[in-house]
């Protein structure tokens, strides 16, 4: 049954706090204490939160048939953005959700590395902290796999996407006007910064990395839109297109951070997409 069919007649739904909480748990598997209180005080507010997040993050029964990004990729984007905001309490729950999908810690670290050029490498430490918290049996939210973090990766579609460019390009940080200016003043600063960013975003393509440059661009684009950086986001959107990713995949990546950054992020993302389209 599609999401549209499920939610067509919302006026007939039971909007008591108990019913709203029960539906949310059926979608997601658990509920945080603070959202339980929200549901008790404003059931309609939490019901809309649960339904909207369910569609964006592929909660049980909420996936859309036309959606392109996998639930695993959506969780990776959400985890990175939560950690960028310092939401360590929520982030550990997403780590457990990724473990349940068979995602290894290495993949999560690669995803965190992809957002680091945009928000800083302390975010990587927040991701690894989330792993440590998720592995603690005392953490109450979500189910920890019996053996903890999986040792073998369960493949998901984005592992095979965007590993090589479809067009000639030279996207090293040192080739941007801003960092060429930096290089004219302090060549060593520019060299070291470019070495770091190129390590994170793989402008020369993937080698033995699990996440190729295309999926990494999706994580970076979502973060740039959350920061309101339309022009920089547009540059990275063009790169994502050259790695063979579609407009819908880019839009879905941006939408994954709506729950923690607001609907305005999606509007900013659309402006960046429109700017990128004008230059195609």
Backbone as CSV, one residue per row, in Angstrom:
resi,resn,N_x,N_y,N_z,CA_x,CA_y,CA_z,C_x,C_y,C_z
1,UNK,0.847,-1.198,0.000,0.000,0.000,0.000,0.880,1.246,0.000
2,UNK,0.578,2.197,-0.824,1.410,3.394,-0.939,1.172,4.320,0.235
3,UNK,2.116,5.248,0.430,1.978,6.246,1.476,0.729,7.080,1.242
4,UNK,0.477,7.419,-0.012,-0.679,8.266,-0.335,-1.969,7.578,0.098
5,UNK,-2.085,6.297,-0.175,-3.299,5.578,0.200,-3.438,5.474,1.713
6,UNK,-2.332,5.297,2.389,-2.378,5.182,3.831,-2.882,6.461,4.484
7,UNK,-2.513,7.606,3.894,-2.744,8.867,4.569,-3.815,9.719,3.904
8,UNK,-4.597,9.132,2.976,-5.570,9.919,2.231,-6.617,10.536,3.144
9,UNK,-7.148,9.740,4.066,-8.236,10.214,4.912,-7.726,10.400,6.334
10,UNK,-6.859,11.385,6.519,-6.260,11.593,7.819,-7.285,12.051,8.851
11,UNK,-8.376,12.674,8.394,-9.361,13.174,9.353,-10.040,12.040,10.097
12,UNK,-9.994,10.831,9.547,-10.631,9.702,10.215,-9.703,8.990,11.186
13,UNK,-8.436,9.389,11.225,-7.479,8.745,12.113,-7.722,9.147,13.566
14,UNK,-7.454,8.231,14.447,-7.527,8.489,15.880,-6.341,9.376,16.256
15,UNK,-6.610,10.585,16.732,-5.541,11.523,17.060,-5.309,11.619,18.564
16,UNK,-5.744,10.612,19.294,-5.391,10.575,20.712,-3.891,10.342,20.838
17,UNK,-3.328,10.769,21.942,-1.888,10.604,22.148,-1.491,9.137,22.071
18,UNK,-2.302,8.274,22.630,-1.978,6.847,22.635,-1.929,6.289,21.221
19,UNK,-2.897,6.698,20.380,-2.935,6.193,19.005,-1.776,6.743,18.188
20,UNK,-1.466,8.023,18.361,-0.360,8.637,17.631,0.958,7.957,18.000
21,UNK,1.160,7.724,19.287,2.382,7.063,19.749,2.463,5.643,19.203
22,UNK,1.341,4.930,19.207,1.338,3.553,18.694,1.700,3.517,17.214
23,UNK,1.159,4.458,16.423,1.483,4.492,14.994,2.951,4.822,14.788
24,UNK,3.474,5.739,15.586,4.888,6.121,15.452,5.800,4.944,15.767
25,UNK,5.476,4.206,16.801,6.292,3.044,17.161,6.207,1.974,16.075
26,UNK,5.032,1.810,15.482,4.893,0.843,14.390,5.765,1.231,13.206
27,UNK,5.913,2.538,12.963,6.752,2.994,11.845,8.239,2.815,12.160
28,UNK,8.634,3.253,13.337,10.055,3.434,13.619,10.640,2.366,14.546
29,UNK,9.786,1.751,15.329,10.271,0.717,16.232,10.457,1.177,17.657
30,UNK,10.589,2.481,17.866,10.743,3.023,19.211,10.403,4.499,19.184
31,UNK,10.364,5.103,20.365,10.085,6.537,20.461,10.929,7.108,21.592
32,UNK,11.528,8.251,21.369,12.303,8.929,22.403,11.358,9.524,23.450
33,UNK,11.841,9.616,24.671,11.014,10.120,25.767,10.488,11.519,25.478
34,UNK,11.331,12.370,24.906,10.927,13.748,24.659,9.820,13.825,23.604
35,UNK,9.842,12.907,22.642,8.773,12.886,21.642,7.503,12.246,22.207
36,UNK,7.651,11.346,23.143,6.477,10.788,23.811,5.729,11.904,24.556
37,UNK,6.486,12.759,25.247,5.866,13.886,25.933,5.233,14.853,24.934
38,UNK,5.931,15.110,23.816,5.367,15.973,22.775,4.042,15.408,22.273
39,UNK,3.999,14.102,22.042,2.775,13.484,21.544,1.640,13.611,22.547
40,UNK,1.971,13.547,23.811,0.933,13.681,24.834,0.383,15.098,24.894
41,UNK,1.247,16.097,24.657,0.822,17.489,24.742,0.246,18.017,23.431
42,UNK,0.773,17.514,22.304,0.308,17.982,20.999,0.347,16.822,20.007
43,UNK,-0.645,15.936,20.068,-0.621,14.728,19.222,-0.494,15.038,17.741
44,UNK,-1.196,16.049,17.252,-1.169,16.365,15.826,0.239,16.760,15.387
45,UNK,0.926,17.542,16.226,2.296,17.953,15.898,3.191,16.740,15.724
46,UNK,3.151,15.834,16.683,4.039,14.677,16.587,3.612,13.725,15.481
47,UNK,2.309,13.620,15.228,1.847,12.754,14.152,2.418,13.208,12.815
48,UNK,2.420,14.519,12.572,2.976,15.043,11.318,4.484,14.842,11.264
49,UNK,5.159,15.026,12.383,6.603,14.777,12.429,6.895,13.324,12.057
50,UNK,6.159,12.406,12.660,6.402,10.985,12.433,6.138,10.592,10.984
51,UNK,5.046,11.104,10.413,4.717,10.769,9.029,5.738,11.351,8.051
52,UNK,6.131,12.607,8.290,7.074,13.257,7.373,8.442,12.590,7.444
53,UNK,8.936,12.379,8.658,10.228,11.713,8.812,10.163,10.281,8.299
54,UNK,9.010,9.632,8.457,8.876,8.262,7.986,9.081,8.138,6.493
55,UNK,8.535,9.098,5.738,8.693,9.077,4.287,10.140,9.368,3.895
56,UNK,10.761,10.326,4.573,12.125,10.731,4.206,13.165,9.701,4.606
57,UNK,12.916,8.964,5.676,13.922,8.039,6.190,13.513,6.575,6.080
58,UNK,12.460,6.314,5.317,12.047,4.936,5.033,11.703,4.142,6.292
59,UNK,10.885,4.733,7.166,10.374,3.947,8.278,9.419,2.889,7.730
60,UNK,9.153,1.882,8.505,8.387,0.734,8.053,7.039,1.144,7.468
61,UNK,6.816,0.728,6.220,5.548,0.994,5.556,5.405,2.378,4.974
62,UNK,6.435,3.216,5.058,6.326,4.611,4.615,7.116,4.908,3.343
63,UNK,7.801,3.921,2.788,8.603,4.154,1.598,7.714,4.491,0.410
64,UNK,8.231,5.383,-0.455,7.519,5.714,-1.679,8.074,4.919,-2.847
65,UNK,7.198,4.434,-3.705,7.627,3.581,-4.813,8.563,4.301,-5.775
66,UNK,8.416,5.630,-5.891,9.227,6.383,-6.848,10.540,6.874,-6.258
67,UNK,10.752,6.662,-4.983,11.983,7.144,-4.358,13.185,6.362,-4.870
68,UNK,14.329,7.032,-4.961,15.523,6.433,-5.549,16.596,6.067,-4.522
69,UNK,16.810,6.904,-3.515,17.860,6.598,-2.546,17.401,5.495,-1.605
70,UNK,18.324,4.625,-1.258,18.010,3.537,-0.346,17.822,4.071,1.070
71,UNK,17.154,3.278,1.882,17.013,3.642,3.287,18.345,3.748,3.986
72,UNK,19.301,2.915,3.584,20.634,2.960,4.196,21.329,4.285,3.915
73,UNK,21.274,4.747,2.662,21.904,6.020,2.327,21.240,7.158,3.077
74,UNK,19.941,7.096,3.222,19.213,8.128,3.957,19.652,8.163,5.417
75,UNK,19.833,6.991,6.010,20.290,6.938,7.394,21.701,7.504,7.539
76,UNK,22.567,7.233,6.570,23.929,7.772,6.626,23.914,9.301,6.572
77,UNK,23.097,9.860,5.688,23.001,11.315,5.584,22.469,11.893,6.886
78,UNK,21.438,11.264,7.446,20.848,11.748,8.693,21.851,11.663,9.843
79,UNK,22.577,10.556,9.932,23.568,10.394,10.992,24.611,11.507,10.932
80,UNK,25.129,11.777,9.746,26.158,12.815,9.602,25.627,14.176,10.031
81,UNK,24.406,14.509,9.615,23.868,15.824,9.948,23.548,15.930,11.432
82,UNK,23.041,14.872,12.043,22.816,14.883,13.482,24.118,15.131,14.241
83,UNK,25.175,14.466,13.803,26.466,14.627,14.473,27.048,16.012,14.218
84,UNK,26.787,16.574,13.041,27.229,17.938,12.766,26.577,18.930,13.719
85,UNK,25.355,18.630,14.147,24.627,19.487,15.074,24.920,19.141,16.538
86,UNK,25.698,18.100,16.771,25.997,17.691,18.135,24.856,16.971,18.821
87,UNK,23.935,16.393,18.047,22.793,15.672,18.620,23.199,14.233,18.935
88,UNK,24.078,14.089,19.926,24.651,12.780,20.219,23.610,11.792,20.744
89,UNK,22.612,12.283,21.440,21.575,11.394,21.984,20.820,10.692,20.858
90,UNK,20.451,11.439,19.822,19.730,10.851,18.697,20.666,10.053,17.784
91,UNK,21.892,10.531,17.634,22.806,9.929,16.665,23.067,8.458,16.980
92,UNK,23.212,8.108,18.248,23.501,6.718,18.603,22.376,5.793,18.167
93,UNK,21.152,6.279,18.206,20.021,5.486,17.733,20.144,5.192,16.248
94,UNK,20.605,6.192,15.471,20.782,5.985,14.036,21.929,5.018,13.753
95,UNK,22.953,5.033,14.593,24.016,4.035,14.447,23.437,2.638,14.603
96,UNK,22.612,2.436,15.613,21.998,1.119,15.790,21.111,0.746,14.608
97,UNK,20.405,1.715,14.070,19.564,1.438,12.904,20.423,1.018,11.710
98,UNK,21.587,1.656,11.560,22.498,1.279,10.481,23.120,-0.090,10.741
99,UNK,23.466,-0.384,11.975,23.976,-1.722,12.288,22.946,-2.786,11.920
100,UNK,21.678,-2.513,12.224,20.634,-3.472,11.896,20.521,-3.688,10.388
101,UNK,20.913,-2.686,9.618,20.914,-2.814,8.156,22.199,-3.460,7.635
102,UNK,23.104,-3.810,8.527,24.345,-4.443,8.114,25.421,-3.473,7.681
103,UNK,25.356,-2.229,8.167,26.346,-1.213,7.802,27.474,-1.229,8.836
104,UNK,28.693,-1.333,8.362,29.853,-1.393,9.245,30.268,0.004,9.699
105,UNK,31.061,0.031,10.765,31.576,1.308,11.260,32.435,2.016,10.212
106,UNK,33.149,1.251,9.401,34.001,1.855,8.380,33.185,2.702,7.406
107,UNK,32.034,2.205,6.986,31.192,2.974,6.075,30.709,4.255,6.746
108,UNK,30.339,4.163,8.021,29.889,5.363,8.734,31.009,6.387,8.855
109,UNK,32.223,5.917,9.088,33.355,6.847,9.162,33.598,7.501,7.807
110,UNK,33.480,6.741,6.730,33.644,7.335,5.394,32.559,8.378,5.131
111,UNK,31.336,8.097,5.560,30.264,9.079,5.403,30.564,10.330,6.211
112,UNK,31.031,10.143,7.437,31.377,11.294,8.278,32.508,12.109,7.663
113,UNK,33.454,11.421,7.045,34.551,12.120,6.373,34.021,12.978,5.233
114,UNK,32.943,12.533,4.601,32.381,13.273,3.468,31.758,14.600,3.880
115,UNK,31.243,14.676,5.097,30.625,15.924,5.553,31.652,16.852,6.197
116,UNK,32.805,16.300,6.566,33.805,17.066,7.305,34.293,18.327,6.595
117,UNK,34.491,18.330,5.255,34.930,19.579,4.618,33.928,20.716,4.768
118,UNK,32.658,20.385,4.998,31.623,21.402,5.085,31.434,21.889,6.514
119,UNK,31.507,20.970,7.479,31.146,21.328,8.855,32.284,21.138,9.854
120,UNK,33.419,20.615,9.405,34.558,20.425,10.307,34.739,18.979,10.709
121,UNK,35.985,18.612,10.976,36.255,17.199,11.254,35.888,16.783,12.668
122,UNK,35.491,17.709,13.535,34.978,17.283,14.839,33.725,16.424,14.667
123,UNK,33.025,16.591,13.544,31.853,15.763,13.275,32.223,14.289,13.198
124,UNK,33.403,13.984,12.685,33.830,12.581,12.633,33.909,12.019,14.043
125,UNK,34.421,12.834,14.973,34.514,12.387,16.361,33.128,12.175,16.956
126,UNK,32.159,13.004,16.566,30.792,12.802,17.053,30.204,11.500,16.518
127,UNK,30.551,11.145,15.284,30.073,9.875,14.730,30.691,8.695,15.479
128,UNK,31.983,8.755,15.731,32.606,7.653,16.467,32.119,7.615,17.911
129,UNK,31.828,8.778,18.506,31.218,8.793,19.834,29.847,8.121,19.792
130,UNK,29.085,8.382,18.734,27.770,7.747,18.594,27.912,6.229,18.513
131,UNK,28.972,5.746,17.856,29.208,4.302,17.800,29.469,3.741,19.197
132,UNK,30.302,4.450,19.971,30.605,3.989,21.327,29.347,3.982,22.186
133,UNK,28.526,5.017,22.053,27.285,5.090,22.819,26.329,3.979,22.402
134,UNK,26.219,3.749,21.094,25.312,2.714,20.588,25.731,1.325,21.056
135,UNK,27.013,1.134,21.289,27.516,-0.174,21.719,27.336,-0.399,23.216
136,UNK,26.948,0.641,23.929,26.744,0.552,25.371,25.353,-0.010,25.650
137,UNK,25.239,-1.155,26.311,23.911,-1.726,26.593,23.012,-0.789,27.399
138,UNK,23.603,0.175,28.087,22.797,1.097,28.890,22.061,2.121,28.036
139,UNK,22.492,2.302,26.780,21.778,3.242,25.908,20.421,2.639,25.574
140,UNK,19.317,3.355,25.834,18.002,2.710,25.817,17.239,2.727,24.499
141,UNK,17.745,3.426,23.465,16.913,3.655,22.282,17.397,2.836,21.089
142,UNK,16.499,2.033,20.560,16.854,1.169,19.450,17.408,-0.155,19.954
143,UNK,17.593,-1.087,19.022,18.067,-2.418,19.369,19.510,-2.596,18.928
144,UNK,20.364,-2.914,19.878,21.753,-3.224,19.564,21.830,-4.673,19.083
145,UNK,22.446,-4.909,17.911,22.613,-6.298,17.473,23.368,-7.096,18.540
146,UNK,23.068,-8.371,18.691,23.709,-9.172,19.747,25.228,-9.098,19.737
147,UNK,25.829,-9.016,18.546,27.291,-8.963,18.444,27.809,-7.551,18.208
148,UNK,26.953,-6.561,18.405,27.387,-5.187,18.205,27.522,-4.844,16.728
149,UNK,28.520,-4.034,16.414,28.715,-3.577,15.038,28.987,-4.760,14.114
150,UNK,28.335,-4.801,12.937,28.588,-5.907,12.001,30.018,-5.865,11.487
151,UNK,30.557,-7.034,11.255,31.927,-7.144,10.727,31.928,-7.238,9.205
152,UNK,30.810,-7.669,8.640,30.681,-7.812,7.195,29.607,-6.864,6.694
153,UNK,29.927,-6.096,5.669,29.006,-5.100,5.139,27.914,-5.743,4.292
154,UNK,26.676,-5.370,4.545,25.572,-5.737,3.676,25.474,-4.701,2.564
155,UNK,25.643,-5.090,1.306,25.660,-4.102,0.218,24.350,-3.321,0.117
156,UNK,24.471,-2.062,-0.304,23.309,-1.236,-0.622,23.613,-0.510,-1.927
157,UNK,22.596,-0.057,-2.654,22.800,0.396,-4.044,23.848,1.477,-4.210
158,UNK,23.937,2.413,-3.268,24.838,3.549,-3.467,26.309,3.172,-3.420
159,UNK,26.626,1.975,-2.958,28.019,1.529,-2.996,28.519,1.417,-4.430
160,UNK,27.606,1.238,-5.367,27.985,1.023,-6.764,27.727,2.249,-7.624
161,UNK,27.239,3.320,-7.035,26.911,4.530,-7.786,27.993,5.588,-7.631
162,UNK,28.179,6.372,-8.707,29.031,7.549,-8.632,30.464,7.284,-8.253
163,UNK,31.020,6.197,-8.735,32.412,5.879,-8.402,33.389,6.495,-9.399
164,UNK,32.881,6.830,-10.557,33.727,7.450,-11.584,32.929,8.534,-12.285
165,UNK,33.610,9.570,-12.730,32.943,10.686,-13.378,32.514,10.332,-14.788
166,UNK,31.414,10.941,-15.236,30.951,10.742,-16.610,31.488,11.807,-17.552
167,UNK,32.281,12.748,-17.007,32.831,13.827,-17.834,34.181,14.238,-17.277
168,UNK,35.030,14.742,-18.142,36.343,15.202,-17.695,36.177,16.379,-16.742
169,UNK,36.898,16.332,-15.623,36.834,17.449,-14.687,38.070,17.429,-13.817
170,UNK,38.333,18.554,-13.220,39.467,18.684,-12.315,38.982,19.458,-11.107
171,UNK,38.444,18.735,-10.142,37.726,19.357,-9.041,38.506,19.388,-7.739
172,UNK,39.813,19.302,-7.805,40.598,19.457,-6.583,40.342,20.838,-5.986
173,UNK,40.380,20.913,-4.675,40.148,22.192,-3.997,41.088,23.272,-4.506
174,UNK,42.307,22.889,-4.852,43.293,23.872,-5.301,42.906,24.535,-6.617
175,UNK,41.941,23.980,-7.330,41.528,24.563,-8.605,40.381,25.561,-8.460
176,UNK,39.943,25.805,-7.247,38.893,26.796,-7.035,39.520,28.183,-6.912
177,UNK,38.817,29.226,-7.336,39.379,30.583,-7.266,39.763,30.997,-5.854
178,UNK,38.951,30.591,-4.892,39.219,30.997,-3.511,40.528,30.411,-2.995
179,UNK,40.737,29.119,-3.295,41.942,28.490,-2.768,43.166,28.794,-3.618
180,UNK,42.975,29.195,-4.859,44.100,29.729,-5.620,44.562,31.048,-5.014
181,UNK,43.603,31.827,-4.542,43.956,33.077,-3.847,44.711,32.770,-2.553
182,UNK,44.201,31.760,-1.798,44.907,31.355,-0.581,46.325,30.923,-0.921
183,UNK,46.474,30.157,-1.998,47.791,29.662,-2.383,48.746,30.790,-2.718
184,UNK,48.214,31.889,-3.242,49.081,33.024,-3.568,49.638,33.688,-2.314
185,UNK,48.967,33.490,-1.194,49.406,34.086,0.072,50.134,33.091,0.968
186,UNK,49.655,31.858,0.972,50.255,30.831,1.825,50.093,29.488,1.127
187,UNK,51.083,29.145,0.329,51.009,27.930,-0.473,50.895,26.673,0.365
188,UNK,51.559,26.635,1.516,51.515,25.434,2.345,50.139,25.243,2.965
189,UNK,49.503,26.325,3.392,48.137,26.240,3.908,47.204,25.667,2.845
190,UNK,47.311,26.195,1.632,46.447,25.718,0.546,46.722,24.253,0.242
191,UNK,47.977,23.860,0.240,48.326,22.472,-0.089,47.744,21.509,0.936
192,UNK,47.895,21.857,2.198,47.423,20.949,3.249,45.896,20.885,3.289
193,UNK,45.252,22.022,3.124,43.790,22.029,3.112,43.256,21.223,1.933
194,UNK,43.872,21.397,0.765,43.427,20.670,-0.427,43.650,19.173,-0.264
195,UNK,44.753,18.808,0.338,45.030,17.389,0.565,43.927,16.766,1.429
196,UNK,43.496,17.505,2.456,42.448,17.003,3.345,41.109,16.895,2.616
197,UNK,40.699,17.956,1.947,39.386,17.965,1.282,39.344,16.931,0.160
198,UNK,40.407,16.817,-0.594,40.438,15.827,-1.675,40.381,14.406,-1.112
199,UNK,40.982,14.188,0.051,40.876,12.894,0.712,39.422,12.596,1.069
200,UNK,38.688,13.622,1.484,37.298,13.437,1.925,36.337,13.205,0.765
201,UNK,36.511,13.935,-0.336,35.517,13.943,-1.404,35.955,13.198,-2.670
202,UNK,37.189,12.739,-2.720,37.667,11.873,-3.808,37.436,12.457,-5.199
203,UNK,37.927,13.649,-5.493,37.660,14.224,-6.814,38.256,13.424,-7.967
204,UNK,39.218,12.568,-7.689,39.836,11.761,-8.749,39.229,10.371,-8.858
205,UNK,38.103,10.152,-8.174,37.436,8.857,-8.238,37.812,7.963,-7.071
206,UNK,37.072,6.872,-6.931,37.274,5.948,-5.823,38.299,4.883,-6.182
207,UNK,39.038,4.458,-5.172,39.956,3.330,-5.321,39.396,2.172,-4.491
208,UNK,39.930,1.993,-3.284,39.400,0.932,-2.427,38.409,1.466,-1.405
209,UNK,38.011,2.722,-1.544,37.013,3.276,-0.647,35.660,2.613,-0.880
210,UNK,34.883,2.486,0.166,33.560,1.869,0.042,32.547,2.838,-0.548
211,UNK,32.554,4.086,-0.073,31.680,5.117,-0.615,32.435,5.893,-1.686
212,UNK,31.928,5.874,-2.909,32.549,6.610,-3.990,32.266,8.103,-3.887
213,UNK,32.824,8.891,-4.778,32.646,10.343,-4.715,31.217,10.801,-4.937
214,UNK,30.410,10.057,-5.688,29.023,10.463,-5.908,28.213,10.503,-4.624
215,UNK,28.134,9.391,-3.883,27.428,9.425,-2.605,28.022,10.426,-1.619
216,UNK,29.333,10.603,-1.658,29.950,11.601,-0.772,29.457,13.002,-1.111
217,UNK,29.283,13.260,-2.403,28.752,14.566,-2.800,27.339,14.772,-2.261
218,UNK,26.526,13.726,-2.233,25.174,13.863,-1.701,25.202,14.297,-0.235
219,UNK,26.108,13.724,0.534,26.233,14.095,1.941,26.688,15.545,2.073
220,UNK,27.657,15.933,1.250,28.165,17.304,1.287,27.105,18.300,0.840
221,UNK,26.353,17.964,-0.203,25.311,18.864,-0.716,24.272,19.142,0.365
222,UNK,23.810,18.098,1.033,22.814,18.279,2.089,23.354,19.206,3.175
223,UNK,24.614,19.040,3.527,25.214,19.887,4.564,25.341,21.333,4.097
224,UNK,25.717,21.543,2.842,25.820,22.901,2.309,24.462,23.589,2.290
225,UNK,23.433,22.857,1.937,22.084,23.444,1.928,21.647,23.788,3.347
226,UNK,21.996,22.943,4.310,21.667,23.231,5.706,22.368,24.498,6.184
227,UNK,23.514,24.804,5.598,24.240,26.034,5.955,23.796,27.233,5.130
228,UNK,22.903,27.022,4.173,22.403,28.124,3.355,23.318,28.538,2.227
229,UNK,24.264,27.677,1.852,25.283,28.027,0.857,24.804,27.623,-0.539
230,UNK,23.977,28.467,-1.150,23.363,28.126,-2.430,24.416,27.942,-3.522
231,UNK,25.332,28.887,-3.676,26.300,28.813,-4.771,27.244,27.631,-4.611
232,UNK,27.753,27.416,-3.415,28.637,26.272,-3.201,27.875,24.958,-3.376
233,UNK,26.630,24.923,-2.902,25.819,23.716,-3.099,25.632,23.447,-4.585
234,UNK,25.395,24.485,-5.361,25.213,24.313,-6.803,26.471,23.730,-7.445
235,UNK,27.647,24.172,-7.010,28.888,23.616,-7.541,28.968,22.109,-7.280
236,UNK,28.602,21.721,-6.078,28.668,20.301,-5.724,27.551,19.510,-6.398
237,UNK,26.425,20.131,-6.638,25.353,19.458,-7.379,25.811,19.151,-8.797
238,UNK,26.497,20.105,-9.426,27.035,19.844,-10.772,28.002,18.661,-10.743
239,UNK,28.808,18.592,-9.697,29.734,17.463,-9.570,28.964,16.160,-9.424
240,UNK,27.912,16.173,-8.615,27.103,14.961,-8.436,26.516,14.504,-9.766
241,UNK,26.053,15.456,-10.574,25.512,15.099,-11.893,26.595,14.457,-12.766
242,UNK,27.813,14.987,-12.671,28.896,14.428,-13.487,29.293,13.030,-13.010
243,UNK,28.938,12.699,-11.790,29.150,11.330,-11.319,27.966,10.426,-11.641
244,UNK,27.014,10.955,-12.405,25.907,10.142,-12.870,24.701,10.106,-11.956
245,UNK,24.681,10.932,-10.916,23.536,10.976,-10.021,22.448,11.866,-10.618
246,UNK,21.208,11.557,-10.285,20.072,12.250,-10.887,19.590,13.407,-10.010
247,UNK,18.743,14.243,-10.606,18.144,15.342,-9.849,17.315,14.820,-8.686
248,UNK,16.579,13.740,-8.899,15.757,13.198,-7.827,16.622,12.683,-6.685
249,UNK,17.734,12.048,-7.007,18.627,11.577,-5.947,19.197,12.740,-5.147
250,UNK,19.536,13.826,-5.833,20.032,15.007,-5.126,18.949,15.583,-4.223
251,UNK,17.737,15.722,-4.748,16.639,16.268,-3.950,16.351,15.378,-2.739
252,UNK,16.349,14.078,-2.935,16.083,13.180,-1.818,17.166,13.278,-0.756
253,UNK,18.421,13.437,-1.182,19.504,13.602,-0.209,19.289,14.854,0.633
254,UNK,18.919,15.945,-0.014,18.670,17.193,0.711,17.506,17.021,1.674
255,UNK,16.457,16.332,1.232,15.276,16.167,2.082,15.573,15.357,3.338
256,UNK,16.617,14.536,3.300,16.944,13.710,4.463,17.331,14.531,5.685
257,UNK,17.752,15.782,5.487,18.153,16.607,6.629,17.064,17.595,7.024
258,UNK,15.893,17.501,6.394,14.777,18.359,6.802,14.417,18.171,8.276
259,UNK,14.347,16.942,8.800,13.937,16.800,10.197,14.826,17.537,11.182
260,UNK,16.131,17.631,10.908,17.019,18.281,11.875,17.447,19.689,11.470
261,UNK,17.085,20.145,10.258,17.492,21.497,9.842,16.333,22.341,9.328
262,UNK,15.149,21.737,9.105,13.986,22.506,8.702,13.686,22.430,7.215
263,UNK,12.422,22.738,6.885,11.985,22.716,5.490,12.698,23.771,4.657
264,UNK,13.190,24.835,5.302,13.918,25.870,4.566,15.136,25.284,3.865
265,UNK,15.744,24.275,4.458,16.898,23.631,3.825,16.531,23.086,2.450
266,UNK,15.342,22.507,2.323,14.913,21.973,1.034,14.707,23.110,0.038
267,UNK,14.132,24.220,0.484,13.969,25.360,-0.415,15.318,25.888,-0.878
268,UNK,16.258,25.979,0.039,17.609,26.402,-0.338,18.219,25.407,-1.323
269,UNK,17.984,24.132,-1.083,18.486,23.112,-1.995,17.901,23.227,-3.382
270,UNK,16.610,23.528,-3.459,15.976,23.694,-4.771,16.571,24.901,-5.492
271,UNK,16.830,25.976,-4.774,17.482,27.134,-5.405,18.846,26.738,-5.958
272,UNK,19.588,25.936,-5.202,20.894,25.485,-5.676,20.734,24.581,-6.890
273,UNK,19.748,23.708,-6.897,19.506,22.840,-8.052,19.136,23.651,-9.277
274,UNK,18.306,24.657,-9.098,17.916,25.508,-10.225,19.121,26.273,-10.756
275,UNK,19.994,26.720,-9.863,21.209,27.402,-10.293,22.106,26.450,-11.064
276,UNK,22.229,25.233,-10.584,23.039,24.234,-11.286,22.445,23.906,-12.651
277,UNK,21.117,23.831,-12.724,20.441,23.530,-13.998,20.707,24.602,-15.053
278,UNK,20.796,25.846,-14.631,21.017,26.928,-15.593,22.370,26.807,-16.282
279,UNK,23.295,26.131,-15.626,24.647,26.024,-16.179,24.891,24.697,-16.889
280,UNK,23.862,23.869,-16.985,24.047,22.571,-17.646,24.036,22.730,-19.169
